[in-house]
C-alpha cells in the first residue's frame, strides 16, 4: 500500500467527525431536548474515557506480565510505560483545571479595570466575550481531548498499514470512522444551549481539531512504531475527556431532571458500545 493510500485511510477515518457537527446549528430546542442532547454527549464521552483508559493500560499490563510472569521483559520498561501513562493522565486533567482557573482569573481582572484613557465599553467587551462563551470553550476542550484520542487511533491505522496488514487497517478505518461520527455530536452538544448559532467556520475548526489528528497520527504511525508515544497520547486524551465529562455532568444537572440525565447517559453509552462491538465483530 502506497503512502498516499495510507494517508487517505487516515483522512477518511477523521473526516467522519464532521457528520455530527451540524447538530449545533439546530435552534428553538426545548430545555428538555437540550438536557437530553447534553446527557447523550456525556454518555458517549464516558464510553470514550473507559475505552481510552483500556487502550492505555493494555501495553502497561503487557509489560508487567512480561517482567513478572513470563520473565521475557524488563521492570524498567514497565515502569517507563506506567510513568508516561500516569503523566499523560495528570497533565491532561490537571492542565485543563489550571487553564480554567487562569481564564476565570483573567475575566475577573478585566472586569475590575476602571476607566482611563480608553472608554469603559472597550474593557467591557472582552469581559463579556469571555463570560458569554463557556459553551464554546467547552466545545473546544472536548474537541482537543477527542483529537488527542484520535491521534492515537491514527497511529494504529498507520502502523497496521505500514506492516502490510491491509485488512486490519481497513477495519480500523471503518470502526474509528463510526466512532468519530458519534464524537462529532459529542463535541457540539454544549453549543445547543447557546442562542446564537455557531458559524460554519467555527464548526469546521472544531472538526479539524477533533478529526485532523487522525490524519497526523496515520502519517507518523506509518513511519515508525512507538508504543510509548501511543500511551502518552492516550493518557492525555483520558485526562482531558475526564475533565470535560465533569463539566458536562455539572451542566446536565442544571439543564434538566435526573431522569433525563440518566436516559441520555444510557443512550450515549449504548451508542459507544455499539460502535465498539462493530469493531469486535469485524475482528479488528
N, C-alpha and C positions, 0 to 999 in steps of 0.2 A: 504494500500500500504506500502510495506516494505521500510526501509531506503535505501537499495541498489537500489530498483526500482526508488525511488525519485531522487537519485543521478545520475542514468543512464539517466533520463529525462534531468537533467541539463547539463550533458555531451553532449548529442545529440544536444541540442539547441546551445551549444557553439561551437561544432566542425564544424558546417556548415560554420563557418567563413573561414575555410581553403579552401573552394571551389573557392573563388575568388583570393587567393594569387598567384597561378601560373602565372597569367597575368603579374606579374612583370618580368618574365624571357623572355618575348617576346622582340625581338630586331629588328633592321632595320625598326623602325616605323618612318613615316614622321613627320615633325613638326606639321602638321595639326592634325594628328592622336593623337599625344601626347597631344596637346592642348585640343582635344575633350575628351580624357580619363580623363584629369585633371578636366575639366569642369563637366563631369558626376559625378566624385567623389565628387566635391564641391556641386553639387545638392543633392546627397544622404545625405551628412553631413548637409546641410541646413535643409532638412526634419527632420533629427535626432535631430537637435537643437530645432526645433519647437516642435517635439514630446516629447522630454525630458522635456522642459520647461512646456508643458501642464501637464505632469505627476507630475512634482514637485509642480506646482501651485494648482493642484486639491485638495490635502489634506489641503492646507493652506486656500483656499476658503471655503472648507467644515467646517473648524474650525471657520472661520469668520461668516459663515451663522448660525452655531450652537450658537455662542455667541451673535450675533447682531439681528438675526431674530427669531430663534426658542427658544432661552433662555435656551437651554439644554447644552450648552458648556461654557467654560471659556475664558475670554480675554487673560489669561496667556498662555493657550495652543496655541491660535492663534499667539500671539507674539513670542512664542518659535519656532513654526514651520516656521514663516516668517523669524526669525533671522537666524536659521540654514540654510535655503534655500539661503538667501542672502549671508551668509558667505561662503557657498559652491561655489556659483557662483563667488564670489570675489576671493577666493583662486584658483579656477580652472583657471580663466582667468589671474588674476594678477600674480599668481605664475609662470606661463609659460612665461609671459613677463619678469619677473625678472630673470628667469633661462636663457632665451635667451640673455639678456644683460650681464649676468655673463659669458656665454660661449664666446660671442664676445670679451669681455674684456680679457678673458684668452688667446684667439687666438692672440690678439694684443700684449699681454705681451710676449708670446712665440716668436713671430716674431721679437721682439725688442732685444732679448737676443743676446749678442755678443759672439764671440769665446773665449774659455778659455782653461781649461784643456781638455774639450771634443771638438769634431770636430763640425764645423758649421752644417754639414749634420745631426748630431744627434738631433739638435734643429729644423731643417727644416722639418724633417719627421713628428713629431707630429703636427707641424703647418699646413703642407699640409693635414694631416689626418683630422684635424678639419675643414679646409677650403673647402675640396673637398667632404664632405659628408652631405650637407644640406638636400638633398633628404632623406637620411637615417634617419637623425634626425627628419625630419618632419613625416616620416612614423612611427617612434617610438612614437611621440607625438600623432598622430592620433590613434594608437593602444591603447595608455594609456587612451585617452578620451573615446574611444568606450568601453574599458574594464570597466571603471567606470560605464558607462551606462548599460553594460551587467551584472554587479554585481547587480544592482537594478532589472534587469529583472529576474535574478536568485532568488532574494528574493521573487518575485511574484510567481514564479513556486513553490518554496519550501513551501511558505505559503498556496498556493492553495492545494497542495498535502497533507500537514500536517492537513488541515481542512477537508480531505476526499472529496474534490471537484475534483475528478479524471478527469472528463470530461473537466473541466476548465483547469486543469494542462496540459492535453494533447493538448488542443487547443493553450495554451500559448507556448508550446514547438514547435508546428508547425509554429505558427506565428513568434515567435522570431527566429526560425531556418531560415525562409525565409529572415527575416531582416538581420541576421548575414551573410548570403551568399552575399548580396549586400555590407555589411560593409567590408567584406574581400577585395573586389575590391577597395573600397574607401581608405583602408589602404595603398595599394601598388601603387596607381596611381602616386604618386610623383616619384617612382623609375623608371618609364618608360622613364624619361629624362636622366638617367644615362647610360653611355656607357658600363660599366661593369655590368653584370647580377648579382643580389644578389644571394647568396648561398641558398641552401635548408635549411641549418641550421638557417640562418638569417630569412627566411620566417617562419620557424617553431616557432622561438622566437616571431615574430610579432603575429602569430596565438595564441600562449599561452597567450601573454599579452592582446590581444583583446578578445579572446573567453574563456580563462580559468576562469576569474571572474564569468562567468555564473554558472559554476560548484560550485565555492566557495559560491556564493550568494545562490544557491539552498541548499547547506549544512547548511548555517546559517539560511535561511528562514524556513526550516522545523523544526528547533529547537525552534525558538521564533519569534513573530511578533513585528516589530518595525517600526512604521510609521515615526518616527523621523530619524532613520538611513537611510531609503529609501530616504527621502527628502534631506539629506546631500549629499548622493552619486549622486543623480540626479542633484543637484546644481553643484557639482564638475564636473560632466560629461558635463553639459551645458556650463560651463565656458571654459573648455579645448577644446571642439569642436568649440566654437565660435572663439577661438584663431586660431585654425587650418584652419577654413573657411577663416579667414582674410589672412592667409599665402597663401592658395591655390588660392584665388582670385588675389592676387598680382602676383603669378607665372603665372596664366592664362592670365593676361594682357600682359605679356612678351612673352608668347608662341605663341599666335595666335590672330586673329581678334575678335572683339566684337560679330560678328555673330556666330563664333564657340563657344565662351564662353556662349552666350545666349542659343544656341541649346543644348549644353551639360548640362547646368544648368536645363533646362526644362526636358531633358531625366532623369536626376538624381532625380529631384523632383517627376516626374511621377512614377518612379520606387519605390521610397519610399512610396508614397501614395498607389500604387497598392498593396504592401505587407501589408500595414496597413488595406486596405479595405478587404483583405482576413481574417484578424482577426475579423473585424466588421461583415462580412457576416457569419462567423462561430459562432458568438455570444459570442466571448471572450471579 
